[in-house]
């Protein structure tokens, strides 16, 4: 009998907390379209932010993002940090590249889909405007195998055709230490009404392929880095009356 009396208050409390969670104005769906030189990206993401400070204008959160990045006549170069700069760790950010270690995979066309957990840093300037930086943290990628021309400055500009597939595992580690395909955004969002928003800014994408064969210095990972313009729409998952 006592358990029955305890059950209903606990159920009521859980329902109340869950309802508040669903009505949180800090849950957002985003659609993004990015374009650069002969390549594009499409993204669909969900984020949930948690405010800090007295006015809770500074917000940190998490999310889930699907991205699809595609293009034509693009070069993917040697990816691992131990080859591109001769070191790993945070020092990669400040180290110079080693050009003689770079080889190239040249794709006539490519396409990589990815699904990643993301990290979000957001600052609300006022109820209408906010600025945000977000970046993928961990996830996986997929796509069809593609043939690409492998080119190297060694052995008298030797080249061959290699088969490659999107690197399956994605992980944010810092600069060239990163693995796989990762998306990041820096953008300004405007809310003309409490529910619908528009956003614009920049997208920076790491896209990565793995070759079927290991090549120079046992490397099989090749990366393309792309900075593109971003435009998109946002939708708040809450009742506007609760704002």
ZARO-684662 format. One record per residue: residue number from 0; residue in one letter; z, x, y of N, C-alpha, C in turn. Coordinates in pm, whole numbers. Example, Ala and Ser with C-alpha at 12.3 -4.5 7.8 and 13.67 -1.06 7.14 Angstrom:
% ZARO-684662
R  seq  type    n_c3    n_c1    n_c2   ca_c3   ca_c1   ca_c2    c_c3    c_c1    c_c2
R    0     A     780    1319    -569     780    1230    -450     780    1320    -330
R    1     S     708    1285    -225     714    1367    -106     787    1290       3
***
This chain:
% ZARO-684662
R  seq  type    n_c3    n_c1    n_c2   ca_c3   ca_c1   ca_c2    c_c3    c_c1    c_c2
R    0     X       0      84    -120       0       0       0       0      87     125
R    1     X      84     194     126      90     281     243     -44     350     267
R    2     X    -110     389     158    -240     453     171    -341     360     236
R    3     X    -329     230     204    -420     132     263    -399     124     414
R    4     X    -271     126     458    -243     120     601    -290     246     673
R    5     X    -288     361     603    -335     484     663    -488     490     667
R    6     X    -553     429     571    -697     437     559    -768     375     679
R    7     X    -725     257     722    -795     187     829    -783     258     964
R    8     X    -665     310    1004    -660     386    1129    -748     512    1127
R    9     X    -749     582    1011    -832     701    1000    -979     663    1010
R   10     X   -1019     555     945   -1158     508     950   -1197     472    1093
R   11     X   -1105     404    1164   -1132     365    1301   -1148     488    1391
R   12     X   -1061     588    1372   -1068     710    1452   -1199     785    1427
R   13     X   -1236     796    1300   -1361     866    1266   -1481     793    1325
R   14     X   -1480     660    1318   -1591     582    1372   -1600     600    1522
R   15     X   -1485     604    1589   -1483     621    1733   -1537     757    1773
R   16     X   -1491     863    1703   -1538     997    1734   -1687    1011    1706
R   17     X   -1732     951    1597   -1874     959    1562   -1958     886    1666
R   18     X   -1907     771    1712   -1979     697    1815   -1989     775    1944
R   19     X   -1881     844    1983   -1885     927    2103   -1984    1042    2086
R   20     X   -1989    1098    1965   -2082    1207    1939   -2226    1159    1957
R   21     X   -2256    1041    1904   -2392     988    1914   -2429     955    2057
R   22     X   -2330     919    2139   -2359     880    2276   -2354     998    2374
R   23     X   -2330    1118    2322   -2318    1234    2410   -2448    1255    2489
R   24     X   -2439    1267    2623   -2560    1292    2702   -2615    1432    2685
R   25     X   -2546    1515    2609   -2590    1652    2589   -2671    1670    2462
R   26     X   -2719    1563    2403   -2811    1571    2289   -2951    1540    2338
R   27     X   -3044    1633    2311   -3178    1622    2369   -3284    1653    2264
R   28     X   -3392    1575    2266   -3514    1605    2192   -3615    1662    2289
R   29     X   -3680    1773    2251   -3778    1838    2338   -3912    1854    2268
R   30     X   -4018    1827    2342   -4154    1857    2298   -4209    1961    2394
R   31     X   -4263    2071    2340   -4316    2177    2424   -4458    2215    2385
R   32     X   -4540    2241    2485   -4677    2287    2465   -4693    2417    2544
R   33     X   -4732    2524    2474   -4745    2655    2538   -4887    2707    2519
R   34     X   -4937    2779    2619   -5073    2832    2611   -5080    2969    2675
R   35     X   -5159    3057    2612   -5182    3190    2664   -5327    3228    2641
R   36     X   -5355    3357    2636   -5490    3406    2616   -5531    3391    2469
R   37     X   -5614    3294    2440   -5668    3268    2305   -5561    3236    2203
R   38     X   -5445    3186    2248   -5343    3142    2154   -5257    3033    2218
R   39     X   -5200    2949    2131   -5122    2834    2175   -5002    2816    2083
R   40     X   -4910    2734    2127   -4794    2700    2045   -4750    2558    2076
R   41     X   -4701    2491    1974   -4647    2356    1986   -4508    2358    1926
R   42     X   -4409    2297    1993   -4273    2298    1941   -4210    2160    1956
R   43     X   -4124    2128    1861   -4044    2006    1864   -3902    2047    1826
R   44     X   -3806    2015    1914   -3670    2065    1890   -3564    1961    1923
R   45     X   -3448    1981    1862   -3327    1902    1889   -3218    2000    1931
R   46     X   -3142    1965    2035   -3031    2050    2076   -2909    1966    2110
R   47     X   -2792    2025    2087   -2664    1962    2124   -2583    2064    2200
R   48     X   -2549    2031    2326   -2480    2124    2414   -2335    2082    2435
R   49     X   -2250    2182    2460   -2108    2159    2486   -2073    2224    2620
R   50     X   -2018    2145    2713   -1990    2193    2846   -1860    2272    2855
R   51     X   -1858    2368    2951   -1740    2449    2976   -1711    2448    3126
R   52     X   -1586    2475    3160   -1545    2476    3299   -1502    2339    3347
R   53     X   -1453    2334    3471   -1399    2210    3525   -1504    2101    3534
R   54     X   -1623    2135    3582   -1731    2036    3595   -1826    2035    3476
R   55     X   -1804    2128    3382   -1885    2137    3260   -2035    2154    3291
R   56     X   -2063    2225    3400   -2203    2250    3435   -2265    2358    3348
R   57     X   -2184    2454    3304   -2232    2556    3213   -2213    2507    3071
R   58     X   -2323    2508    2994   -2319    2451    2860   -2381    2546    2757
R   59     X   -2319    2552    2642   -2366    2633    2530   -2383    2542    2411
R   60     X   -2489    2565    2333   -2510    2475    2220   -2598    2534    2112
R   61     X   -2635    2448    2022   -2713    2485    1904   -2824    2383    1887
R   62     X   -2921    2416    1804   -3031    2324    1783   -3113    2358    1661
R   63     X   -3217    2282    1642   -3312    2302    1533   -3452    2286    1592
R   64     X   -3538    2385    1568   -3671    2380    1629   -3781    2406    1525
R   65     X   -3882    2321    1531   -4006    2344    1457   -4109    2396    1556
R   66     X   -4175    2506    1520   -4280    2564    1605   -4405    2587    1521
R   67     X   -4520    2568    1586   -4646    2607    1524   -4723    2689    1626
R   68     X   -4756    2811    1587   -4823    2907    1675   -4957    2944    1613
R   69     X   -5064    2934    1692   -5196    2965    1637   -5282    3031    1744
R   70     X   -5390    3097    1699   -5478    3163    1793   -5598    3224    1723
R   71     X   -5681    3292    1801   -5803    3353    1746   -5821    3492    1806
R   72     X   -5880    3580    1724   -5909    3718    1765   -5785    3787    1823
R   73     X   -5679    3789    1743   -5553    3847    1787   -5512    3965    1699
R   74     X   -5451    4064    1763   -5403    4183    1693   -5255    4170    1663
R   75     X   -5217    4204    1541   -5078    4214    1498   -5053    4361    1468
R   76     X   -4950    4419    1528   -4926    4562    1513   -4801    4587    1430
R   77     X   -4784    4711    1387   -4669    4753    1307   -4540    4696    1366
R   78     X   -4457    4633    1281   -4341    4559    1329   -4207    4632    1318
R   79     X   -4173    4699    1207   -4036    4750    1190   -3993    4848    1300
R   80     X   -3870    4832    1347   -3819    4917    1456   -3814    5064    1417
R   81     X   -3786    5095    1290   -3777    5235    1250   -3911    5307    1262
R   82     X   -4021    5230    1267   -4153    5289    1287   -4195    5281    1433
R   83     X   -4172    5169    1499   -4219    5153    1637   -4146    5244    1735
R   84     X   -4016    5270    1710   -3939    5353    1803   -3859    5463    1733
R   85     X   -3862    5467    1600   -3792    5571    1527   -3644    5549    1514
R   86     X   -3594    5431    1549   -3451    5403    1538   -3431    5253    1523
R   87     X   -3308    5215    1489   -3271    5075    1477   -3145    5050    1561
R   88     X   -3097    4926    1562   -2979    4893    1640   -3015    4860    1784
R   89     X   -2912    4845    1869   -2932    4805    2008   -3011    4909    2087
R   90     X   -3008    5033    2042   -3081    5138    2112   -3231    5116    2117
R   91     X   -3283    5029    2032   -3427    5000    2030   -3472    4946    2165
R   92     X   -3386    4870    2233   -3423    4808    2360   -3463    4913    2463
R   93     X   -3396    5029    2459   -3417    5131    2562   -3502    5248    2514
R   94     X   -3552    5242    2393   -3628    5353    2338   -3778    5335    2363
R   95     X   -3850    5445    2365   -3995    5442    2384   -4066    5424    2250
R   96     X   -4184    5364    2256   -4263    5346    2136   -4325    5479    2090
R   97     X   -4354    5485    1961   -4421    5601    1903   -4563    5558    1867
R   98     X   -4661    5578    1955   -4796    5525    1935   -4861    5564    1803
R   99     X   -4834    5687    1756   -4899    5733    1633   -4851    5658    1509
R  100     X   -4742    5581    1521   -4693    5504    1406   -4748    5361    1405
R  101     X   -4826    5325    1506   -4876    5187    1515   -5010    5172    1446
R  102     X   -5015    5077    1354   -5140    5033    1294   -5163    4888    1335
R  103     X   -5283    4837    1307   -5321    4704    1356   -5380    4619    1245
R  104     X   -5338    4493    1241   -5405    4389    1163   -5478    4299    1261
R  105     X   -5608    4289    1250   -5689    4211    1344   -5735    4082    1274
R  106     X   -5681    3968    1323   -5713    3837    1265   -5820    3767    1348
R  107     X   -5921    3712    1281   -6018    3628    1352   -5954    3496    1390
R  108     X   -5859    3449    1310   -5779    3331    1343   -5650    3337    1262
R  109     X   -5546    3271    1313   -5418    3270    1242   -5343    3141    1278
R  110     X   -5244    3109    1195   -5158    2995    1222   -5027    3009    1146
R  111     X   -4915    2998    1217   -4783    3015    1155   -4693    2899    1197
R  112     X   -4635    2831    1098   -4534    2729    1124   -4396    2786    1094
R  113     X   -4296    2746    1171   -4160    2794    1147   -4059    2685    1176
R  114     X   -3947    2692    1105   -3835    2601    1127   -3710    2688    1139
R  115     X   -3648    2687    1258   -3537    2779    1287   -3420    2707    1353
R  116     X   -3299    2753    1322   -3183    2716    1401   -3189    2793    1533
R  117     X   -3147    2731    1642   -3162    2792    1774   -3031    2794    1851
R  118     X   -3023    2886    1948   -2908    2902    2037   -2952    2862    2178
R  119     X   -2868    2786    2249   -2905    2734    2381   -2798    2768    2485
R  120     X   -2843    2821    2600   -2758    2846    2716   -2816    2765    2832
R  121     X   -2735    2678    2891   -2785    2582    2988   -2693    2575    3110
R  122     X   -2753    2563    3229   -2672    2544    3349   -2727    2424    3427
R  123     X   -2641    2326    3451   -2680    2206    3526   -2659    2231    3675
R  124     X   -2769    2240    3749   -2764    2263    3893   -2710    2139    3965
R  125     X   -2761    2025    3925   -2715    1893    3973   -2760    1791    3869
R  126     X   -2731    1662    3887   -2768    1565    3783   -2918    1558    3753
R  127     X   -3002    1608    3843   -3147    1600    3823   -3208    1728    3766
R  128     X   -3148    1844    3798   -3210    1971    3761   -3115    2055    3677
R  129     X   -3173    2127    3581   -3099    2223    3502   -3192    2334    3457
R  130     X   -3136    2452    3437   -3211    2567    3390   -3156    2606    3253
R  131     X   -3246    2648    3163   -3202    2677    3027   -3278    2794    2967
R  132     X   -3205    2875    2889   -3265    2975    2802   -3225    2941    2660
R  133     X   -3322    2941    2569   -3293    2917    2428   -3374    3013    2343
R  134     X   -3322    3040    2222   -3389    3136    2134   -3358    3102    1989
R  135     X   -3459    3118    1903   -3439    3097    1760   -3349    3205    1702
R  136     X   -3267    3166    1605   -3171    3260    1546   -3201    3293    1400
R  137     X   -3226    3191    1319   -3249    3216    1176   -3326    3097    1118
R  138     X   -3412    3124    1022   -3488    3017     960   -3596    3072     868
R  139     X   -3703    2997     855   -3812    3040     766   -3947    2999     825
R  140     X   -4052    3067     779   -4189    3040     825   -4280    3013     706
R  141     X   -4393    2953     737   -4488    2917     632   -4629    2912     691
R  142     X   -4727    2915     603   -4868    2911     644   -4955    2966     533
R  143     X   -5086    2947     547   -5177    2990     443   -5204    3140     454
R  144     X   -5242    3200     342   -5280    3342     342   -5409    3360     422
R  145     X   -5418    3472     491   -5536    3502     572   -5579    3645     547
R  146     X   -5709    3670     560   -5762    3806     554   -5771    3861     696
R  147     X   -5736    3988     709   -5741    4054     839   -5791    4196     820
R  148     X   -5849    4251     926   -5896    4389     919   -5784    4482     959
R  149     X   -5750    4571     868   -5646    4671     891   -5710    4795     951
R  150     X   -5660    4838    1068   -5718    4953    1136   -5608    5054    1170
R  151     X   -5640    5181    1154   -5545    5288    1182   -5615    5402    1254
R  152     X   -5539    5475    1334   -5596    5589    1407   -5600    5714    1318
R  153     X   -5545    5705    1199   -5546    5819    1108   -5669    5814    1017
R  154     X   -5697    5925     953   -5807    5933     856   -5940    5888     917
R  155     X   -5968    5939    1038   -6095    5911    1105   -6117    5760    1126
R  156     X   -6016    5696    1185   -6026    5553    1218   -6055    5468    1094
R  157     X   -5986    5497     989   -6007    5425     862   -5969    5279     875
R  158     X   -6045    5191     810   -6014    5048     815   -6046    4984     680
R  159     X   -5984    4867     657   -6007    4792     533   -5969    4646     557
R  160     X   -6002    4561     464   -5964    4420     472   -5838    4398     388
R  161     X   -5737    4336     449   -5610    4312     381   -5576    4164     384
R  162     X   -5515    4117     275   -5466    3979     269   -5321    3976     316
R  163     X   -5287    3875     398   -5152    3867     453   -5106    3721     461
R  164     X   -4975    3703     457   -4915    3570     468   -4801    3575     570
R  165     X   -4764    3462     632   -4653    3463     727   -4525    3514     660
R  166     X   -4454    3602     728   -4326    3651     678   -4232    3532     659
R  167     X   -4174    3520     540   -4103    3398     503   -3969    3381     574
R  168     X   -3893    3489     592   -3757    3479     645   -3754    3526     790
R  169     X   -3690    3448     876   -3679    3480    1018   -3533    3508    1053
R  170     X   -3510    3614    1132   -3373    3647    1171   -3373    3720    1304
R  171     X   -3293    3671    1398   -3277    3734    1529   -3180    3851    1517
R  172     X   -3229    3972    1551   -3145    4092    1540   -3147    4178    1667
R  173     X   -3239    4162    1756   -3258    4234    1881   -3390    4311    1881
R  174     X   -3481    4268    1967   -3608    4336    1990   -3684    4359    1859
R  175     X   -3731    4483    1836   -3811    4511    1717   -3730    4509    1588
R  176     X   -3599    4495    1597   -3519    4476    1476   -3538    4337    1417
R  177     X   -3591    4243    1497   -3607    4106    1451   -3697    4099    1328
R  178     X   -3675    3995    1250   -3757    3969    1132   -3829    3835    1148
R  179     X   -3956    3832    1110   -4027    3705    1104   -4074    3652    1239
R  180     X   -4089    3520    1243   -4144    3452    1360   -4034    3376    1434
R  181     X   -4016    3408    1562   -3909    3352    1644   -3965    3307    1778
R  182     X   -3914    3194    1826   -3957    3134    1952   -3841    3139    2051
R  183     X   -3872    3161    2179   -3769    3154    2283   -3832    3094    2409
R  184     X   -3748    3031    2492   -3795    2964    2613   -3702    2992    2730
R  185     X   -3759    3006    2847   -3686    3006    2973   -3751    2899    3059
R  186     X   -3675    2797    3096   -3740    2683    3160   -3647    2610    3256
R  187     X   -3711    2534    3346   -3643    2444    3438   -3674    2302    3394
R  188     X   -3568    2221    3382   -3586    2081    3339   -3548    1987    3454
R  189     X   -3630    1884    3473   -3606    1783    3576   -3595    1646    3511
R  190     X   -3489    1573    3547   -3467    1438    3495   -3498    1335    3604
R  191     X   -3618    1278    3606   -3648    1173    3704   -3566    1046    3680
R  192     X   -3524    1025    3555   -3430     918    3522   -3336     970    3414
R  193     X   -3225     901    3385   -3125     955    3292   -3175     981    3151
R  194     X   -3287     922    3113   -3330     931    2973   -3449    1025    2951
R  195     X   -3542    1026    3043   -3666    1102    3026   -3670    1219    3122
R  196     X   -3707    1337    3071   -3717    1456    3153   -3848    1530    3132
R  197     X   -3882    1613    3227   -3998    1703    3214   -3948    1845    3233
R  198     X   -4018    1941    3175   -3973    2079    3184   -4093    2174    3192
R  199     X   -4072    2289    3256   -4177    2389    3270   -4112    2526    3274
R  200     X   -4186    2626    3226   -4132    2761    3224   -4220    2854    3143
R  201     X   -4157    2939    3063   -4228    3039    2985   -4178    3039    2841
R  202     X   -4269    3063    2750   -4240    3079    2607   -4271    3222    2565
R  203     X   -4179    3283    2491   -4203    3418    2436   -4188    3407    2285
R  204     X   -4295    3439    2213   -4297    3420    2067   -4325    3551    1996
R  205     X   -4244    3578    1894   -4273    3680    1794   -4336    3609    1676
R  206     X   -4458    3648    1639   -4524    3595    1519   -4547    3711    1422
R  207     X   -4521    3689    1294   -4526    3802    1201   -4594    3767    1069
R  208     X   -4676    3860    1022   -4739    3851     891   -4695    3967     802
R  209     X   -4693    3940     671   -4664    4043     570   -4787    4061     483
R  210     X   -4832    4185     466   -4950    4212     384   -4914    4212     235
R  211     X   -5011    4183     153   -4990    4186       8   -4964    4327     -41
R  212     X   -5025    4425      24   -5007    4565     -13   -4925    4637      93
R  213     X   -4845    4735      51   -4777    4821     148   -4876    4925     196
R  214     X   -4868    4957     327   -4965    5046     388   -4896    5172     439
R  215     X   -4928    5218     556   -4875    5345     606   -4722    5343     609
R  216     X   -4661    5447     552   -4516    5462     542   -4450    5340     477
R  217     X   -4518    5287     376   -4466    5173     298   -4440    5049     384
R  218     X   -4510    5036     495   -4494    4919     580   -4586    4805     537
R  219     X   -4533    4683     542   -4616    4566     513   -4598    4455     617
R  220     X   -4528    4483     729   -4499    4382     831   -4570    4415     963
R  221     X   -4637    4310    1019   -4714    4327    1142   -4684    4210    1235
R  222     X   -4673    4241    1364   -4621    4142    1460   -4713    4129    1582
R  223     X   -4717    4005    1632   -4782    3976    1759   -4676    3920    1855
R  224     X   -4667    3976    1976   -4575    3926    2078   -4657    3857    2186
R  225     X   -4618    3735    2222   -4698    3659    2317   -4608    3592    2421
R  226     X   -4643    3611    2548   -4578    3542    2659   -4675    3435    2709
R  227     X   -4631    3309    2707   -4718    3198    2741   -4650    3103    2838
R  228     X   -4730    3032    2915   -4677    2926    3001   -4634    2807    2919
R  229     X   -4530    2737    2965   -4472    2625    2891   -4468    2500    2977
R  230     X   -4504    2388    2915   -4486    2256    2975   -4441    2161    2866
R  231     X   -4349    2070    2900   -4300    1981    2796   -4224    1862    2850
R  232     X   -4176    1782    2757   -4101    1660    2787   -3969    1662    2712
R  233     X   -3870    1592    2768   -3737    1583    2707   -3695    1438    2699
R  234     X   -3612    1410    2597   -3562    1273    2577   -3415    1282    2537
R  235     X   -3328    1219    2615   -3185    1219    2584   -3152    1116    2478
R  236     X   -3071    1157    2380   -3030    1067    2271   -2895    1006    2306
R  237     X   -2894     914    2402   -2769     849    2438   -2801     723    2518
R  238     X   -2700     642    2536   -2712     522    2617   -2695     560    2765
R  239     X   -2796     538    2852   -2783     580    2991   -2660     522    3062
R  240     X   -2609     411    3015   -2492     350    3079   -2367     436    3063
R  241     X   -2368     531    2968   -2250     614    2943   -2251     740    3027
R  242     X   -2361     767    3100   -2368     889    3180   -2277     882    3303
***
